[in-house]
Amino acid sequence: MKIKKEAAIGIIILAVFVCALAGGMVYFQNKKQNDLAVQIFSMGPGGPPDTIEGLRTAIAAYEKQIEAHVRDAAQTGVYYKILAVRLQDRGLHNDALQAIQKALYYNPADPVLVYMAGLSQAILAKSYTNFTKADNAERDRLYALAESNYLTAIKLDDRYQKPRYGLGVLYVFELDRPQDAIVHLERCLEINTNDVDTMFVLARAYFMTGDYQKALDLYNRIINVTRDDSKRTEARNNRQTVMEYLGG
């Protein structure tokens, strides 16, 4: 009986010790949180509230302000994006780039904004003709930026067709790198099989790289798919040119 009594006393002591330990952990955890709250509010001009309840009230107020700021920031990013689209529509690409830069501040991982930056840069590059070495350098810089932004937009969204098409146009018509264009344009047609504009650029890339049969097949495909008479006529004329090359 004595042994059982001692064992019971030991269990009670152990339970009390565990409870005390748990209570101590809760106390130190709460104290750590309260100390952190005090530290945060001490950074402000008025200092921290005097009571825990005051701290909680102040934290709730700050949380509301933070949520409002986040909503305002998100909306501001949307406004700059809309502004950039409208500026691009009017051909004001320098101003559009400024709006895009501000929109990217709020949404740096938006593939549409990154693509838009590349588009404006590619268009602006065309305005720098061979007047001076400085003009050529600025043109090359803008083309390089456009290429980089198109590639970044693709990394952000692999199924985003526009930057791939933009790269195709850039490589085929501006940088004389048709081979680099083909993989992106073929991917475009995997995503949208009847995109006639992509077919035209891809057919041109095939022609430039000497793959005349693939170019011919694409022009035939355009003729069968498009409902635009002018595009059908253009495809027939291009097909005739390719057939002349095939005929030797």
C-alpha positions in Angstrom: 0.0 0.0 0.0 2.9 2.3 0.8 4.5 1.7 -2.6 1.2 2.5 -4.3 0.7 5.6 -2.3 4.2 6.8 -3.2 3.6 6.0 -6.9 0.3 8.0 -6.8 2.1 11.0 -5.1 4.8 10.7 -7.9 2.2 10.8 -10.6 0.5 13.8 -9.1 3.8 15.7 -8.8 4.7 14.8 -12.4 1.2 16.1 -13.6 1.7 19.3 -11.6 5.1 19.7 -13.2 3.8 19.1 -16.7 1.0 21.6 -16.2 3.4 24.1 -14.8 5.7 23.6 -17.8 2.9 23.9 -20.3 1.6 27.0 -18.5 5.1 28.5 -18.6 5.4 27.8 -22.3 2.1 29.5 -23.0 3.2 32.4 -20.8 6.5 32.9 -22.6 4.8 32.5 -26.0 2.2 35.1 -25.1 4.9 37.3 -23.6 7.0 37.0 -26.8 4.0 38.0 -28.9 3.2 40.9 -26.6 6.8 42.0 -26.6 6.8 41.9 -30.4 3.6 44.0 -30.5 5.2 46.5 -28.1 8.3 46.6 -30.3 6.3 47.3 -33.4 4.2 50.0 -31.9 7.2 51.6 -30.2 8.4 52.4 -33.7 5.5 54.8 -34.2 5.4 58.4 -33.0 2.9 57.8 -30.2 4.4 54.7 -28.6 2.6 51.5 -27.8 -0.8 51.3 -25.9 -0.5 50.7 -22.2 -2.7 47.6 -22.0 -2.9 44.3 -23.9 -6.5 45.1 -24.9 -5.2 48.4 -26.2 -2.6 46.6 -28.2 -5.2 44.3 -29.7 -7.4 47.2 -30.7 -4.5 49.0 -32.2 -3.4 45.9 -34.1 -6.9 45.4 -35.5 -6.9 49.0 -36.7 -3.6 48.7 -38.4 -4.7 45.5 -40.1 -7.7 47.3 -41.6 -5.3 50.0 -42.9 -3.0 47.4 -44.4 -5.9 45.6 -46.1 -7.1 48.9 -47.5 -3.6 49.7 -48.7 -3.4 46.3 -50.4 -6.7 46.9 -52.2 -5.7 50.4 -53.3 -2.3 49.1 -54.6 -4.0 46.3 -56.6 -6.5 48.8 -58.1 -3.7 51.2 -58.9 -1.9 48.5 -60.8 -5.1 47.8 -62.8 -5.5 51.5 -63.7 -1.9 51.7 -65.0 -2.5 48.6 -67.1 -5.6 50.0 -68.6 -3.8 53.3 -69.3 -0.9 51.4 -71.0 -3.3 49.5 -73.2 -5.0 52.8 -74.4 -1.7 54.5 -75.0 -0.5 51.5 -77.1 -3.7 51.6 -79.1 -3.0 55.2 -79.9 0.6 54.4 -80.9 2.1 56.3 -77.9 4.6 53.7 -77.0 7.1 55.8 -75.0 4.3 56.9 -72.7 2.9 53.3 -72.7 6.2 52.0 -71.4 6.2 54.4 -68.5 2.7 53.2 -67.6 3.7 49.6 -68.0 6.7 50.2 -65.7 4.4 51.6 -63.0 1.9 48.7 -63.5 4.7 46.2 -63.2 5.7 47.7 -59.8 2.4 46.4 -58.5 2.2 43.2 -60.6 5.7 42.1 -61.5 4.7 38.6 -62.5 1.9 39.6 -64.9 2.8 38.0 -68.3 0.5 40.4 -70.1 2.3 43.4 -68.8 5.7 41.9 -69.6 4.5 41.1 -73.2 3.2 44.6 -73.6 6.6 46.0 -72.6 8.2 43.9 -75.3 5.7 45.0 -77.9 6.3 48.7 -77.3 10.0 48.2 -77.3 9.9 46.3 -80.6 7.8 49.0 -82.2 10.0 51.8 -80.9 13.1 50.1 -82.2 11.8 50.4 -85.7 11.8 54.2 -85.5 15.6 54.2 -85.1 16.9 54.0 -88.7 20.5 54.0 -89.9 21.2 57.7 -89.3 23.9 57.4 -86.7 25.8 54.8 -84.7 23.9 56.0 -81.7 20.6 55.3 -83.4 21.7 51.8 -84.3 22.8 51.1 -80.8 19.5 52.3 -79.4 17.6 50.2 -81.9 19.6 47.1 -81.0 19.1 47.8 -77.3 15.4 48.0 -77.7 15.2 44.9 -79.8 17.2 43.0 -77.1 14.8 44.3 -74.4 11.8 43.2 -76.5 13.3 39.8 -77.0 14.0 39.4 -73.3 10.5 40.5 -72.3 8.8 38.2 -74.7 10.9 35.3 -73.4 10.1 36.3 -69.8 6.3 36.4 -70.6 6.5 32.9 -72.0 8.2 31.7 -68.8 5.4 33.2 -66.8 2.7 31.6 -69.0 3.8 28.9 -71.4 0.4 28.9 -73.2 0.4 32.7 -73.8 0.4 32.9 -77.5 1.1 36.6 -78.1 4.8 36.8 -76.9 5.6 33.7 -79.0 4.1 35.4 -82.1 5.9 38.6 -81.2 9.2 36.6 -81.0 8.4 35.1 -84.4 7.9 38.5 -86.0 11.0 39.8 -84.3 13.2 36.9 -85.4 11.9 36.7 -89.0 11.5 40.4 -90.0 13.9 42.3 -87.8 16.7 40.1 -86.5 17.1 37.7 -89.5 16.9 34.7 -87.2 14.2 32.6 -88.8 15.4 29.3 -87.3 14.8 30.7 -83.8 11.3 31.8 -84.8 10.1 28.4 -85.9 9.9 26.7 -82.5 7.8 29.5 -81.1 5.5 29.8 -84.1 4.9 26.1 -84.2 4.0 26.2 -80.6 1.5 29.0 -81.4 -0.2 26.8 -83.9 -0.4 24.0 -81.4 -2.3 26.3 -79.1 -4.4 27.9 -81.9 -4.4 25.7 -85.0 -6.2 28.2 -87.3 -4.3 31.4 -86.5 -3.7 32.6 -90.1 -1.3 35.5 -89.0 1.0 32.9 -87.3 0.8 30.7 -90.4 2.0 33.6 -92.6 5.0 34.3 -90.4 5.9 30.6 -90.0 5.6 30.0 -93.7 8.0 32.9 -94.2 10.4 31.4 -91.7 10.3 28.0 -93.5 11.0 29.8 -96.8 13.9 31.7 -95.4 15.5 28.5 -94.0 15.0 26.6 -97.3 12.2 24.4 -96.1 10.0 25.1 -99.2 7.7 22.2 -98.9 6.6 23.1 -95.4 6.1 26.7 -96.6 4.0 25.5 -99.5 1.9 23.4 -97.2 1.2 26.3 -94.9 0.1 28.6 -97.8 -2.3 25.9 -99.0 -3.6 25.6 -95.5 -4.1 29.4 -95.3 -6.0 29.4 -98.5 -8.3 26.7 -97.2 -8.9 28.2 -93.7 -9.1 32.0 -94.2 -12.3 33.8 -95.0 -10.4 37.0 -95.7 -10.1 37.5 -99.5 -7.0 39.7 -99.2 -5.2 37.1 -97.1 -6.2 34.3 -99.5 -4.8 36.3 -102.4 -1.6 37.0 -100.5 -1.2 33.3 -99.7 -1.7 32.4 -103.4 0.9 34.8 -104.5 3.4 33.5 -101.9 2.6 30.0 -102.9 3.4 30.7 -106.4 6.8 32.1 -105.4 7.5 29.0 -103.4 6.5 26.7 -106.2 9.0 28.5 -108.5 11.7 27.7 -106.0 10.6 24.1 -105.8 10.5 23.8 -109.5 14.2 24.9 -109.7 
